[in-house]
Amino acid sequence: MYDTLVIGAGPAGGSAAVVAAELGLSVALVDEQRGPGGQVWRAKSAAIIESRATPESRAGDKLRQDISASGISTYFSKRVWQIQPGKGGWKIYIASAETTEVLYARTLVVATGAQERVIPIEGWTLPGVIGLAAATAMMKEHKILPGHRVVVSGCGPLLPFVAHEIVAAGGEVAAIADLNSFGDWIRLAPALMRRPDLALRGKNWLGALKTAGVPMLYRHSVTTVIGEDSVRGVRISKVDGSWSPVSGTETYLDADAVCLGHGLMPVTEITRLLGADHTYARGLGGWHVTSDDRGRTSVTGLYVCGDSAGILGAAAAPALGRTTAHTVASDLSKAPRRRSPHRIPTCFGSAMTSLTRVRPGLIDQIGPGTIVCRCEGVTRAELEEEIGTGAQSLRSTKSGTRCGMGPCGGRFCADTVAMIQEKLTGKTREEIGQPSARPPFRPVLVSTLSGTFIYEDLPLPAPAPL
């Protein structure tokens, strides 16, 4: 049995694992990716011959070196699909493409990070439409462009970053449609200057985009993606202060790809399943697990660090991980109790997250026939009909429409469904609640769980007598 098992090897989880090992704990580290780094510090593919170094790639390389030299038991390319309380700790089920394993740990640190939010628009299911965060991962790891002529739309810091990366790699950005106004960005200047290094990088991105002639359309949004078998263009409209499309302002742009995103949300399936308390806060990305400033949750032996506890950005994540590691070691009586946690640099991350706080008018872009749940093909009209019959929660709409019952388990659609319910019913997000969490947390092949056996060898009981 390990002293602690950390789920997620990004900046928060990886840092927590390294410090826990330094404090003398036996540590296991599990991640779905091939190695440490997470989404922000992800490693470059071995197929890339040459790629420019960035602060993120250098930080990721340092983390990978530290983990390699730490004696941590690592389980990469492994998926946690079930967790149960066990004798004296936790029983963690993990699976790869071929095998399953069960690990045991006295304490559990959840550092599963964030997932991106994409509010549906007409045509968003076409090949060629990709999330901003997904495009970031694709370009960081593989240097693959989303398309030849790309429209970048949504809100938050990933807009200029993704557009800059596309231009730097030789692609064309037809336009950036930013839901925020230029004034929204300017008002954050005091907070942004708390990290002059990051503010300067952002300024350089915008300068390069201006030099490349990329149109920067503030208070605009892609409202429709046009195409049959793939993207061939988009319709862009101005939006008002609530992010509702302004009638009569629609324009058309040719494009073969669209990068679309509306911020990040904490990943909470594990902490929900294990019964931890959660809080809804728009300024932290929505529903997040409730924790103290040292990473403790409401469940004994269960800790959290990084974006699972609220979207504060990659700058805060390593410090949060280190703090949580000291807490775990102290609670296990293997390290002295720290008087105060590590200083957590949250100002810059909080400012960036504020740019992605979804405003109520954004759901006005979702037409009646627009698919909201891609897994089950449920449209907004079908959801509204169900809500009109009395469905007042995510669970009730799920029961009536199957929305959220597909392979993604509601990760992509639940937030949008809750926003629609919020508008139609007047209920708060707390009253609407969260979707239920059940294993498997992520899809797992039945053949992987069942293993290899000969059906005829199974000890089947004889039929009961009539």
C-alpha positions, 0 to 999 in steps of 0.5 A: 500500500502506498502512502499516497496516490496522485491522480494527474501528472500535470503541474499540480499533481506532478509537483505534489508527487515529487514533494511527497516523495522528497518528504519520505512518502511512498508515492504512486502517480497515475496519468492517462498520458504517456508521461508527466506534464499535463495539458500545459506542460505536455511533452513534444512528440518524439516524431518532432525533429525540431521545436522552439523551447517555451517556458512551458516546455522547459518547466515540463522537462524539469518536472519530467526529470524530477519525477524520473529521479524521485523513485515515484512509482509511475503508471502512465498511459493508465486510466483510473476508472473506479475508486472505492474506500478500502481498509485503511485507505483507498482501492484504485482501479486502473486500466490500460488498453490491454490490462487492469490493475488495482492499487492501494493507498492510504491517501488520495490526491486528485489533480485531474485539472480542467476540461474545456467548455464549448457552448454549442452553435449550429454546425459545431459537430462538423469535422473541422470544428475543434476546441481551443484547448484541444487545438492547443494540445494538438499543436504543442505535442504534434505541431499539427495545424487545425486547418489551412484557413482557421477562424478562432472564436470564443473567450479567454487567453487561449484565443490569442495563443491559439491564433499566434501558434497557427500563424507561427506554424505557417497557417492562416487565421481568417479572424479572431472573434472575441466575445469580450470587448477591448475594454474588458481586457484593459480593465484587467491591466493591473492584475496582468501586470502582477505577472509582467513576463506573461503580460509581455508574452501576450503583447508579443502574440498580439503584435505578431498577429497584427503584423500578420494582418489577422483581424481582431474582432472584439465583441464578436462571435461565430454563430454558425458553422457552414458546411456539409461534410466539413467546414467551408465557412462561418457566420460571425455576428456582433454581440452585446454586453450579455453576449447575445448576437446583435440582429443585422450584423452577421457577416460571412468568412471562408474557412476550413476549420474553426477553433471554438472555446469558452473557458475551462471547467474543473474536472470533478467526477472522482471527487463527486463519486467519493462524496466530497463537498462541492461549490459553484463559483462562476469566477472559478470555472463553475462547480469545483471540489471544496477544499481548504488552503492546504488541499484537504476536502470534506472527506478524510484522506482525500485531497485536491490540488490544481484546477480541480479545486477551481480554475486558477491557472498553471502559475498557481498549480505547482505551489498548490501541489507542493502545499498539498504534499506537505499537508498529506505528509503532515496528516500521515505524521511523516513531516512537521506541520507547516505554519503557512502554505506556499504562496499561491500566485492566483491574481493572474489566473483569476483575471484570465478566468474572469474573461471566460465567465459565461454571460447569459446571452451566450445561449441565445446562439443555440438554435432550436435544432442545434445539437446540445448532446453530441453523444445522444443527438439531443437538440435544444428543442427536445431539452426545452420540451422536457424542461417544460414538462417539469424537468427541473434538474440535470438528472431529470432531463437526463432521464427524459432525453438521455442527454448525458448518457453517452460515452462522455458522461455529460462532460460536454453537455451538462454545463450547457443544459444547466444554463438552459434550465437556469434561463427557463426555470429561474433556478440557480445553478446550486438548485439545478445541481450537478450530474451524478458521477458513476464508474467508469469515469472514462470509457473502458473496453469491456474486453479489458475489464473481462480479460481473456477466458474461455466461455465454456470454462465458466462455472455456470449453475444448472438450470433450476427445475421447473 
